[in-house]
Amino acid sequence: MKDRLSWMVSADLRGQVAVILLSGLLLSQLIAAGLYIGLLPRWQRVERPDSAIARIATVARVMEVTPSDQRPGLARSLSDADFYVVYQPAGSAIAAGSMSADDESLCRKLAASLKMPLERVSMTPPERNGDLDSKHVRITLNGGGSLAIDMAIGLEHRLGLVEQIGLAIFIVCAIGGLWAWLTWMVNAPLARVARGAELVGLDIQSPPLEQRGPAQLQRVTRALNDMHRRLQTFLLDRTSMLGAISHELRTPLTRLRLRIDTDRAASEKPKMLEDIEAMEYMLDSTLAYVRGVDDTEPQEMVDLGLLIQTACDTVSDLGGDVVLSPAPPCHYRCRPHALLRALTNVITNAVKHGGSARVALTTDDPRVVVIKIEDEGRGISQEEKAKVFEPFYRSAWTLGTDQPGMGLGLSIARSIVLSHGGSIDLEDRAPSGLRVRIALPRTSSM
């Protein structure tokens, strides 16, 4: 039911509040209109006491000034379906009968209006029908004769106390129920997001939140899901990093221990120094990776094109074949040193494993700015595309080569790009090679 009616509610939170208010007003108007249309026939037939007494008194005065022989015809002309008038000649008496307190009160008001004794006026249940609102009124006229009138006389207020209370309860329940339903449609997604955010703090492996509710809440949900995904990635990277450090350090440490235990330390001093340098390089690479994740560098507004040019020049100065395509100026707020490190790592990786790097900056997309780094190497398999971003991971075909590296370059680059709210993906090129696509959101640009 909720899914079927969800199209009636605006996607914007302000629109949903407006729908709640307008729906309540519309429902109250529809209820009032329905009650009015339903009760109008009865209200048209039943007159209020004051207007009924005034009408009866007017008819009685007209009868008194009309000749006796014309009174029966006048009574017939004054009668209608809801106001039946009969003139009775002199000699007929008013039948005595008990009257209710309300009827006696009406008789007193009628007698006072006609300025005649109360004994000449009576009000009894009707003779023509059994309607509770109908009254049979008899008046003894001055100069002889009597007047009998059947008409419906209601209450001072068109709705009685019980009816008013019942109507008020119905309107409150109807509008309150509509308000509760519509408010639940707004609050339920908000409560779900709150529970999901609390669950993230307790279980980092909890599933992502469902994106439902107002547009603003969906944006919050997307932001929470992105943050959750980054936290999962960071924690996984840290776990992998610690495991890789433990594994990589164990081998040189074991060799150093064996050389010391077997008294070969003096003769194999150069090899021991190589092991120590390898561990220092490993620790430096690890620290660089950690800085890429936890860098507290303040953000600055920079020309992204010049920043990319600096990264390309750095790699070119080391002998790399790098070509940067011309690009329009693009001002972007970022951590410049961290982003420069990420771009340098990706370009260096392209030159090292692909022989060259072709770099381009595009600003056509209104949502993101895109940096593409292409090489003409052998590329990597689909299975390895997700693994190359893991700390200390190196492709199988590079392990047997003499190329230096710890497998942290792309991991550092991805951590820095993710910390800027962007994404980094690997794509195949035809006929060969690899394309690294870095997308940075324009929410940080200017």
DRENLUM-124884 format. One line per field, with one value per residue: residue number from 1; chain; x, y, z of N, C-alpha, C in turn. Coordinates in steps of 0.2 Angstrom, whole numbers. Last residue first. Example, Ala and Ser with C-alpha at 12.3 -4.5 7.8 and 13.67 -1.06 7.14 Angstrom:
<nodes>
n <- [2  1]
chain <- [A  A]
nu <- [64  66]
nv <- [-11  -28]
nw <- [35  39]
cau <- [68  62]
cav <- [-5  -22]
caw <- [36  39]
cu <- [64  66]
cv <- [0  -16]
cw <- [39  39]
</nodes>
This chain:
<nodes>
n <- [446  445  444  443  442  441  440  439  438  437  436  435  434  433  432  431  430  429  428  427  426  425  424  423  422  421  420  419  418  417  416  415  414  413  412  411  410  409  408  407  406  405  404  403  402  401  400  399  398  397  396  395  394  393  392  391  390  389  388  387  386  385  384  383  382  381  380  379  378  377  376  375  374  373  372  371  370  369  368  367  366  365  364  363  362  361  360  359  358  357  356  355  354  353  352  351  350  349  348  347  346  345  344  343  342  341  340  339  338  337  336  335  334  333  332  331  330  329  328  327  326  325  324  323  322  321  320  319  318  317  316  315  314  313  312  311  310  309  308  307  306  305  304  303  302  301  300  299  298  297  296  295  294  293  292  291  290  289  288  287  286  285  284  283  282  281  280  279  278  277  276  275  274  273  272  271  270  269  268  267  266  265  264  263  262  261  260  259  258  257  256  255  254  253  252  251  250  249  248  247  246  245  244  243  242  241  240  239  238  237  236  235  234  233  232  231  230  229  228  227  226  225  224  223  222  221  220  219  218  217  216  215  214  213  212  211  210  209  208  207  206  205  204  203  202  201  200  199  198  197  196  195  194  193  192  191  190  189  188  187  186  185  184  183  182  181  180  179  178  177  176  175  174  173  172  171  170  169  168  167  166  165  164  163  162  161  160  159  158  157  156  155  154  153  152  151  150  149  148  147  146  145  144  143  142  141  140  139  138  137  136  135  134  133  132  131  130  129  128  127  126  125  124  123  122  121  120  119  118  117  116  115  114  113  112  111  110  109  108  107  106  105  104  103  102  101  100  99  98  97  96  95  94  93  92  91  90  89  88  87  86  85  84  83  82  81  80  79  78  77  76  75  74  73  72  71  70  69  68  67  66  65  64  63  62  61  60  59  58  57  56  55  54  53  52  51  50  49  48  47  46  45  44  43  42  41  40  39  38  37  36  35  34  33  32  31  30  29  28  27  26  25  24  23  22  21  20  19  18  17  16  15  14  13  12  11  10  9  8  7  6  5  4  3  2  1]
chain <- [A  A  A  A  A  A  A  A  A  A  A  A  A  A  A  A  A  A  A  A  A  A  A  A  A  A  A  A  A  A  A  A  A  A  A  A  A  A  A  A  A  A  A  A  A  A  A  A  A  A  A  A  A  A  A  A  A  A  A  A  A  A  A  A  A  A  A  A  A  A  A  A  A  A  A  A  A  A  A  A  A  A  A  A  A  A  A  A  A  A  A  A  A  A  A  A  A  A  A  A  A  A  A  A  A  A  A  A  A  A  A  A  A  A  A  A  A  A  A  A  A  A  A  A  A  A  A  A  A  A  A  A  A  A  A  A  A  A  A  A  A  A  A  A  A  A  A  A  A  A  A  A  A  A  A  A  A  A  A  A  A  A  A  A  A  A  A  A  A  A  A  A  A  A  A  A  A  A  A  A  A  A  A  A  A  A  A  A  A  A  A  A  A  A  A  A  A  A  A  A  A  A  A  A  A  A  A  A  A  A  A  A  A  A  A  A  A  A  A  A  A  A  A  A  A  A  A  A  A  A  A  A  A  A  A  A  A  A  A  A  A  A  A  A  A  A  A  A  A  A  A  A  A  A  A  A  A  A  A  A  A  A  A  A  A  A  A  A  A  A  A  A  A  A  A  A  A  A  A  A  A  A  A  A  A  A  A  A  A  A  A  A  A  A  A  A  A  A  A  A  A  A  A  A  A  A  A  A  A  A  A  A  A  A  A  A  A  A  A  A  A  A  A  A  A  A  A  A  A  A  A  A  A  A  A  A  A  A  A  A  A  A  A  A  A  A  A  A  A  A  A  A  A  A  A  A  A  A  A  A  A  A  A  A  A  A  A  A  A  A  A  A  A  A  A  A  A  A  A  A  A  A  A  A  A  A  A  A  A  A  A  A  A  A  A  A  A  A  A  A  A  A  A  A  A  A  A  A  A  A  A  A  A  A  A  A  A  A  A  A  A  A  A  A  A  A  A  A  A  A  A  A  A  A  A  A  A  A  A  A  A  A  A  A  A  A]
nu <- [179  176  170  160  165  175  186  191  203  207  220  221  233  236  230  223  212  213  203  204  201  198  194  185  183  184  197  199  201  214  221  219  225  238  242  240  249  261  264  273  287  301  311  313  318  306  297  286  278  269  260  260  259  253  254  237  227  226  226  214  206  213  215  204  207  225  233  245  257  256  254  243  235  225  214  203  188  177  159  147  147  160  172  185  199  216  228  243  251  267  276  279  271  278  283  272  262  269  270  256  253  262  258  245  248  256  246  237  246  248  234  219  208  198  202  201  207  210  210  224  234  241  257  267  282  294  306  317  314  307  295  290  289  280  268  266  265  253  244  244  239  226  221  226  219  215  218  217  230  235  235  233  231  234  247  254  254  263  274  276  279  291  299  299  306  318  322  323  333  344  345  350  362  369  370  378  390  393  398  408  402  392  392  389  376  369  370  363  351  346  345  335  325  323  319  306  298  294  283  274  271  267  255  247  246  239  227  222  222  212  201  200  197  185  176  177  171  158  154  153  143  133  132  128  116  109  109  101  89  85  82  71  63  65  79  92  97  114  124  127  142  155  156  146  144  143  133  122  119  115  103  96  95  88  76  71  69  59  49  45  37  27  23  16  5  -1  -4  -13  -23  -27  -31  -42  -50  -50  -56  -68  -74  -75  -84  -95  -98  -100  -112  -121  -122  -128  -134  -134  -141  -147  -160  -168  -183  -199  -210  -228  -244  -257  -273  -282  -299  -313  -314  -308  -291  -288  -279  -268  -257  -245  -236  -219  -205  -194  -198  -212  -224  -237  -249  -249  -235  -236  -241  -244  -255  -263  -271  -264  -256  -265  -255  -245  -238  -226  -231  -234  -221  -215  -223  -221  -207  -209  -216  -206  -197  -205  -219  -236  -252  -267  -283  -287  -296  -312  -323  -329  -325  -316  -299  -287  -271  -255  -239  -225  -219  -227  -238  -250  -257  -268  -275  -278  -286  -298  -302  -304  -315  -325  -319  -307  -291  -285  -281  -272  -261  -258  -254  -242  -234  -232  -225  -214  -208  -206  -196  -186  -183  -180  -177  -184  -181  -179  -166  -159  -162  -154  -141  -133  -125  -119  -112  -104  -96  -89  -82  -74  -67  -60  -52  -44  -37  -30  -22  -16  -8  1  7  12  22  31  35  42  52  58  54  46  28  17  12  20  16  6  12  20  10  4]
nv <- [124  108  99  95  88  73  65  50  43  28  21  9  -1  -12  -14  -8  -3  -4  -7  2  5  20  29  43  55  61  62  49  43  47  42  28  27  29  19  8  11  9  -3  -12  -9  -9  -11  -24  -36  -50  -58  -50  -47  -57  -55  -39  -36  -28  -19  -16  -17  -14  -25  -32  -28  -33  -47  -51  -46  -44  -29  -24  -22  -4  9  19  34  42  55  63  73  80  79  85  89  84  90  91  81  78  65  57  43  35  20  7  1  0  13  22  19  22  36  39  35  44  56  57  56  67  77  75  79  93  98  94  105  113  119  125  123  128  114  106  95  80  75  61  54  42  46  52  60  70  64  64  78  82  76  84  96  94  93  106  113  108  113  126  126  130  117  109  104  87  75  59  45  39  44  40  26  26  30  20  10  15  14  0  -4  2  -5  -18  -15  -12  -24  -32  -25  -28  -42  -42  -36  -46  -59  -60  -56  -65  -79  -86  -91  -81  -71  -77  -79  -66  -62  -71  -66  -53  -56  -63  -54  -43  -48  -52  -40  -32  -39  -37  -23  -22  -28  -19  -7  -11  -13  0  6  0  3  17  18  13  23  34  29  28  42  47  41  47  60  58  54  65  74  67  55  37  26  16  6  5  -10  -22  -21  -21  -14  -12  0  10  5  7  20  21  13  21  32  27  24  37  41  32  37  50  50  40  46  57  50  44  55  62  53  53  66  67  57  61  74  70  62  72  81  72  70  83  85  75  79  92  94  106  118  124  123  110  111  107  104  106  108  118  125  137  141  152  169  180  174  157  145  134  120  110  97  94  84  77  64  59  53  62  69  73  76  80  97  112  126  140  146  146  158  172  182  188  181  179  172  160  156  155  144  134  131  126  115  107  105  97  91  90  81  89  93  100  115  114  121  134  140  129  128  126  120  118  111  112  103  105  119  131  143  138  133  145  151  143  145  159  165  166  175  186  189  192  180  175  184  179  166  168  174  163  154  162  163  150  147  155  149  135  131  119  106  107  110  100  89  93  94  84  81  93  94  83  86  97  92  83  92  100  90  86  98  99  87  90  101  95  85  93  100  90  86  97  97  85  79  70  70  57  49  38  30  21  9  8  6  -6]
nw <- [-39  -30  -22  -30  -41  -37  -48  -55  -64  -73  -82  -94  -102  -117  -133  -143  -130  -113  -98  -83  -65  -55  -41  -35  -21  -9  -4  0  -12  -16  -6  -8  -21  -19  -10  -19  -29  -21  -15  -19  -18  -29  -44  -55  -59  -59  -53  -51  -62  -64  -53  -46  -28  -14  -3  -2  -17  -30  -36  -35  -46  -56  -57  -65  -77  -79  -87  -99  -106  -110  -113  -103  -97  -86  -84  -73  -72  -61  -60  -65  -78  -89  -94  -91  -91  -94  -97  -102  -105  -102  -105  -100  -91  -79  -77  -82  -72  -60  -62  -62  -48  -41  -45  -39  -26  -24  -26  -16  -5  -9  -9  -5  -13  -25  -41  -57  -72  -89  -101  -107  -118  -111  -108  -108  -103  -100  -87  -81  -71  -77  -78  -65  -64  -74  -69  -58  -64  -71  -61  -56  -67  -67  -55  -46  -29  -13  0  16  26  30  37  31  32  20  17  28  25  14  21  29  19  14  25  27  15  17  28  23  14  22  28  17  15  26  24  13  19  29  29  38  50  52  54  66  66  71  61  51  57  58  45  40  48  43  29  33  40  33  26  36  42  31  28  40  39  27  29  39  31  21  30  34  21  17  27  25  13  16  24  16  7  16  19  7  5  15  12  0  6  12  2  -4  8  5  3  1  14  19  18  32  43  46  58  70  77  68  61  69  68  55  56  64  55  44  50  53  40  36  45  43  32  35  47  41  35  47  55  47  46  60  62  53  60  73  72  66  76  87  81  80  93  98  90  94  108  106  89  76  76  91  95  86  76  71  58  59  59  67  68  76  78  83  89  92  92  91  99  91  91  83  83  76  72  76  75  65  63  56  60  73  84  101  105  112  113  120  129  141  141  133  121  113  104  111  122  115  111  124  129  120  122  135  132  125  135  144  135  140  140  135  129  114  112  103  92  91  75  63  60  47  46  38  37  31  22  11  15  17  13  6  17  24  15  16  29  29  24  34  43  36  45  56  60  50  53  66  62  54  64  73  65  63  76  79  69  73  86  83  66  56  44  31  29  37  29  17  23  27  16  14  27  26  15  19  30  23  15  24  30  19  16  28  26  14  18  27  19  9  15  19  6  2  10  6  -11  -17  -12  -14  -24  -24  -14  -15  -17  -5  4  0]
cau <- [176  179  176  158  165  168  185  186  202  202  218  219  229  237  233  223  213  213  207  200  206  196  199  185  183  178  194  199  195  208  221  218  218  234  242  236  242  260  260  266  284  294  310  310  322  310  303  289  283  274  265  258  263  252  260  244  228  225  232  219  204  211  220  204  201  219  232  239  253  259  254  250  235  232  215  210  191  183  166  147  146  155  165  180  193  211  223  239  248  261  275  283  268  275  287  279  261  267  276  260  250  262  265  246  244  259  252  235  243  254  239  226  211  200  200  202  202  211  208  218  232  237  251  264  276  290  300  318  318  314  299  291  293  287  271  267  270  259  245  246  246  230  222  224  224  212  219  215  224  237  231  237  229  228  242  253  250  256  271  275  273  285  298  296  299  314  321  318  327  341  343  343  356  367  366  372  386  391  392  409  408  390  394  395  382  369  373  370  355  347  350  342  327  325  326  312  300  300  289  276  274  273  260  249  250  246  232  223  226  219  204  201  203  191  178  179  178  162  154  158  150  135  133  134  122  110  112  108  93  87  88  77  64  63  72  90  93  107  123  125  134  153  158  148  145  148  139  124  121  121  109  97  98  95  80  73  74  66  51  49  43  30  26  22  10  1  1  -6  -20  -24  -25  -36  -48  -47  -49  -64  -73  -70  -77  -92  -96  -95  -106  -118  -119  -122  -135  -131  -143  -141  -157  -165  -177  -195  -204  -221  -239  -251  -268  -277  -293  -309  -316  -314  -296  -288  -286  -269  -264  -246  -242  -224  -212  -193  -197  -205  -220  -232  -248  -255  -239  -233  -241  -239  -253  -258  -274  -269  -253  -263  -261  -248  -245  -226  -228  -239  -226  -212  -223  -227  -209  -205  -219  -212  -195  -202  -212  -231  -245  -262  -278  -287  -289  -308  -318  -333  -327  -321  -305  -291  -278  -260  -246  -228  -216  -225  -233  -248  -251  -263  -273  -274  -280  -294  -300  -299  -309  -326  -320  -314  -295  -288  -286  -278  -265  -260  -259  -248  -236  -236  -232  -218  -210  -211  -203  -189  -185  -186  -175  -183  -182  -185  -171  -159  -165  -161  -145  -138  -129  -123  -117  -109  -100  -94  -87  -78  -71  -65  -57  -49  -42  -35  -26  -20  -13  -3  4  7  16  27  31  35  48  56  57  52  34  21  8  20  22  4  7  23  14  0]
cav <- [131  113  102  98  95  77  69  55  46  34  23  16  0  -6  -16  -15  -7  -1  -9  1  3  13  27  36  53  59  68  54  41  49  49  31  26  34  26  8  12  15  2  -14  -13  -7  -10  -18  -32  -44  -61  -53  -42  -56  -61  -44  -35  -33  -24  -15  -19  -8  -21  -34  -27  -26  -43  -53  -44  -48  -34  -24  -28  -11  4  16  28  40  48  63  66  81  77  82  94  81  90  94  82  81  70  60  48  37  27  10  1  -6  7  22  18  15  32  40  32  36  54  57  51  61  77  73  72  88  98  93  99  113  113  127  120  129  121  106  102  84  78  66  56  45  43  48  53  71  65  58  75  84  74  77  95  96  87  101  114  107  106  124  125  130  124  110  108  93  81  65  50  38  45  47  28  23  34  26  9  14  20  4  -6  4  3  -16  -18  -7  -19  -34  -25  -21  -40  -44  -32  -39  -57  -61  -52  -58  -76  -82  -95  -87  -70  -75  -85  -70  -59  -71  -73  -54  -53  -66  -60  -42  -46  -57  -45  -30  -39  -44  -26  -19  -31  -26  -8  -10  -19  -5  8  -1  -4  14  20  9  16  34  30  22  37  49  40  39  58  61  50  60  76  68  62  43  28  23  7  7  -3  -20  -21  -26  -11  -18  -7  11  6  0  18  24  11  15  33  29  18  32  44  32  30  48  54  40  40  58  54  40  50  65  55  47  63  71  56  55  73  75  60  66  83  75  64  79  90  76  73  91  93  99  112  123  130  113  108  112  102  108  103  118  119  135  138  147  162  181  180  163  148  141  122  117  99  97  87  84  66  62  51  58  66  68  77  76  90  109  119  138  146  141  151  167  179  192  182  183  179  164  158  160  151  137  134  132  120  110  109  104  90  93  83  84  93  94  112  115  116  128  141  134  124  131  118  122  110  116  104  98  115  125  143  141  128  139  154  143  138  156  164  161  168  184  187  198  183  172  184  186  167  165  178  169  152  160  169  153  143  156  156  137  133  126  108  105  114  107  90  92  100  86  76  91  99  83  80  98  98  81  87  103  93  81  96  104  88  84  102  101  83  88  103  93  81  95  102  85  84  68  74  61  54  43  34  28  11  8  12  0]
caw <- [-39  -35  -20  -24  -42  -37  -42  -55  -58  -73  -75  -93  -97  -112  -127  -143  -137  -119  -103  -89  -71  -58  -46  -36  -28  -11  -8  5  -8  -20  -6  -2  -20  -23  -8  -13  -31  -25  -11  -21  -13  -27  -37  -54  -55  -62  -55  -45  -60  -69  -53  -51  -34  -19  -4  0  -10  -25  -37  -31  -39  -56  -54  -58  -74  -80  -81  -95  -107  -108  -119  -105  -101  -87  -87  -75  -74  -66  -58  -58  -73  -84  -98  -87  -94  -89  -100  -96  -108  -99  -106  -105  -97  -81  -75  -85  -79  -61  -61  -68  -54  -40  -46  -47  -29  -22  -31  -22  -5  -9  -15  -2  -12  -18  -37  -50  -68  -82  -99  -104  -116  -116  -105  -112  -101  -106  -89  -87  -69  -74  -84  -68  -59  -75  -76  -57  -59  -75  -65  -52  -65  -73  -55  -53  -34  -20  -3  9  25  26  40  30  38  23  12  27  31  14  15  32  24  10  22  32  17  11  29  28  11  18  32  21  10  25  30  12  14  31  25  31  48  52  47  65  63  75  68  50  55  64  49  37  48  50  31  29  43  38  22  31  46  35  23  38  45  28  24  41  37  19  26  39  25  13  26  32  14  11  27  22  4  13  25  10  0  15  18  -1  1  16  6  -8  5  9  2  -1  8  20  16  25  42  41  52  66  81  74  58  68  74  57  51  66  61  43  48  59  44  33  45  49  32  28  47  45  31  41  58  49  40  56  65  51  53  72  75  62  70  87  83  74  89  101  90  87  106  109  96  79  71  86  94  92  78  75  61  56  59  62  69  70  81  78  88  88  94  88  99  94  91  87  82  82  71  76  82  65  69  55  53  71  77  96  106  107  115  115  122  140  139  139  123  118  102  105  123  119  106  119  133  120  116  134  136  122  129  146  138  136  143  134  134  118  112  109  93  94  82  65  63  51  46  41  36  35  29  13  10  18  17  2  12  27  16  9  27  33  19  28  45  38  39  52  64  51  47  65  67  51  58  75  67  57  72  83  69  67  85  87  73  57  52  33  26  39  35  17  21  32  19  9  25  32  15  14  31  29  12  20  34  22  11  26  32  15  13  29  25  7  12  24  10  -2  11  12  -7  -15  -16  -10  -22  -30  -13  -14  -22  -12  5  0]
cu <- [177  176  179  164  163  169  179  185  197  201  213  217  227  232  234  226  218  214  207  205  202  201  198  191  183  177  187  196  194  201  215  217  215  227  238  236  238  252  258  262  276  291  302  308  319  314  308  296  288  279  270  263  260  256  258  248  236  226  231  225  209  209  218  209  201  213  225  239  246  255  257  248  242  232  222  211  198  186  171  155  147  154  159  173  188  205  218  234  243  258  268  282  273  272  284  283  268  266  274  266  254  259  265  253  245  255  255  241  241  251  244  231  217  202  202  199  204  205  209  216  225  234  247  258  273  283  297  312  318  318  306  296  295  291  279  270  271  265  252  248  249  237  226  226  222  218  216  216  223  230  232  232  232  226  235  247  249  251  264  272  271  279  292  295  295  306  317  317  321  334  341  341  349  361  364  367  379  388  389  404  408  396  393  397  388  375  374  374  362  352  351  347  334  328  328  319  306  302  295  283  277  276  267  255  252  250  239  228  228  224  211  204  205  198  184  181  181  169  159  159  155  142  136  136  128  116  114  112  100  91  90  83  71  64  71  83  91  104  116  124  133  145  156  150  147  149  145  131  124  124  115  103  100  98  87  77  76  71  58  52  48  37  30  26  16  7  3  -1  -13  -21  -22  -30  -42  -45  -46  -56  -67  -69  -72  -85  -93  -93  -100  -112  -117  -118  -128  -132  -140  -143  -151  -162  -175  -189  -200  -216  -233  -246  -263  -273  -288  -302  -312  -316  -302  -293  -285  -276  -265  -254  -244  -230  -216  -200  -196  -204  -213  -228  -243  -253  -244  -238  -237  -239  -248  -256  -269  -272  -258  -260  -259  -255  -248  -233  -228  -237  -232  -217  -220  -227  -216  -206  -215  -216  -201  -200  -210  -224  -240  -256  -273  -281  -289  -301  -313  -328  -330  -322  -310  -297  -282  -267  -251  -236  -219  -222  -232  -243  -247  -256  -267  -271  -275  -287  -296  -297  -303  -320  -321  -314  -302  -291  -289  -283  -271  -264  -262  -254  -242  -238  -236  -225  -215  -213  -208  -195  -189  -188  -180  -181  -180  -187  -178  -164  -165  -165  -152  -142  -135  -128  -122  -114  -106  -99  -92  -84  -76  -70  -62  -54  -47  -40  -32  -25  -18  -9  -1  3  11  21  27  31  41  51  54  56  40  27  12  17  23  10  6  18  17  4]
cv <- [133  119  108  102  99  84  73  59  51  36  29  17  8  -6  -10  -18  -4  -5  -5  -2  0  12  20  35  45  57  67  61  47  48  51  38  29  33  30  16  12  16  8  -9  -15  -12  -8  -17  -25  -41  -56  -55  -45  -51  -60  -49  -41  -31  -29  -21  -18  -10  -15  -29  -28  -24  -35  -49  -46  -44  -38  -29  -29  -17  -3  11  26  34  48  55  67  75  80  81  92  87  88  95  85  83  72  65  51  43  29  17  5  -6  1  15  17  14  24  36  33  33  47  54  51  55  70  73  70  81  93  93  99  106  114  122  121  126  122  113  102  90  82  69  62  47  46  44  49  65  66  59  68  80  76  74  88  94  88  94  109  108  104  117  124  130  123  117  108  97  87  71  57  44  44  48  36  26  32  31  16  14  20  11  -2  2  5  -9  -16  -9  -13  -28  -27  -21  -32  -42  -35  -36  -51  -59  -53  -54  -69  -80  -92  -91  -76  -74  -83  -76  -63  -68  -74  -61  -53  -62  -63  -49  -45  -55  -51  -36  -37  -44  -33  -22  -28  -29  -15  -10  -18  -11  3  1  -5  7  17  11  12  27  30  23  31  44  42  38  51  59  52  55  70  69  62  49  34  24  14  8  -1  -13  -19  -26  -15  -15  -12  4  6  0  11  22  14  12  26  30  20  26  40  35  29  41  52  44  39  52  55  44  46  60  58  48  57  68  60  54  67  74  64  63  77  77  67  73  86  80  72  85  92  99  106  117  130  120  111  108  107  104  105  112  118  129  137  146  158  174  180  168  155  143  129  119  104  98  89  88  74  65  54  57  62  65  71  76  86  102  117  131  143  141  146  161  174  189  187  185  183  171  162  161  156  144  137  135  127  115  112  108  97  92  85  86  88  95  106  112  118  122  135  135  130  127  123  120  114  116  109  98  108  122  137  142  132  135  149  146  138  149  161  160  163  177  185  196  189  176  181  187  174  166  175  174  159  158  167  160  147  153  158  144  136  126  115  107  113  112  97  92  99  92  78  85  97  89  80  92  98  86  84  98  97  85  91  102  94  85  96  101  89  86  99  97  85  90  101  91  84  72  70  64  59  49  39  33  18  11  13  6]
cw <- [-46  -35  -24  -21  -35  -37  -42  -48  -58  -66  -75  -85  -96  -107  -123  -137  -141  -125  -109  -94  -76  -64  -48  -41  -29  -18  -10  2  -3  -16  -10  -2  -13  -22  -12  -10  -25  -27  -15  -17  -14  -22  -36  -47  -54  -57  -58  -47  -54  -67  -58  -51  -39  -25  -10  -1  -8  -18  -32  -31  -34  -49  -53  -54  -66  -76  -82  -90  -104  -109  -117  -110  -102  -91  -88  -77  -76  -66  -63  -56  -66  -79  -93  -90  -89  -93  -94  -99  -103  -103  -103  -106  -102  -88  -78  -84  -83  -69  -63  -68  -61  -46  -46  -49  -36  -26  -30  -27  -12  -9  -15  -7  -7  -16  -30  -46  -60  -77  -91  -102  -113  -114  -110  -109  -106  -104  -96  -90  -75  -72  -82  -74  -62  -70  -76  -63  -59  -71  -69  -56  -61  -71  -62  -54  -41  -24  -10  6  17  25  36  33  37  28  15  22  31  19  14  27  27  14  18  30  22  13  23  29  17  15  28  25  13  20  29  18  13  25  27  27  40  49  47  58  62  72  72  57  54  62  55  42  46  51  38  30  39  40  27  28  42  39  27  33  43  33  25  36  39  25  24  35  30  17  22  31  20  12  22  24  10  10  21  15  3  11  18  6  0  12  10  -3  1  5  6  -2  7  14  17  24  35  39  45  59  77  78  63  65  73  63  53  62  64  50  47  57  50  37  42  48  37  28  40  46  35  37  52  51  42  50  62  55  51  64  73  65  66  81  83  75  82  96  92  86  99  108  99  86  73  82  90  90  85  78  64  61  56  64  64  72  75  81  83  86  89  92  97  94  95  86  86  79  77  75  82  72  69  62  52  64  76  90  100  109  110  118  117  133  138  136  129  120  107  102  117  120  109  114  128  124  116  128  136  126  126  141  140  140  138  138  133  123  116  108  99  96  85  73  65  53  50  40  41  34  33  20  14  13  18  6  8  22  20  10  20  30  23  23  38  39  41  46  61  55  47  59  66  56  55  69  69  59  66  79  73  66  79  86  77  65  53  40  28  36  38  24  20  29  24  12  19  30  20  13  26  30  17  17  30  26  14  21  31  21  13  24  27  14  11  21  16  2  7  13  0  -11  -13  -13  -18  -28  -18  -13  -21  -17  -2  0]
</nodes>
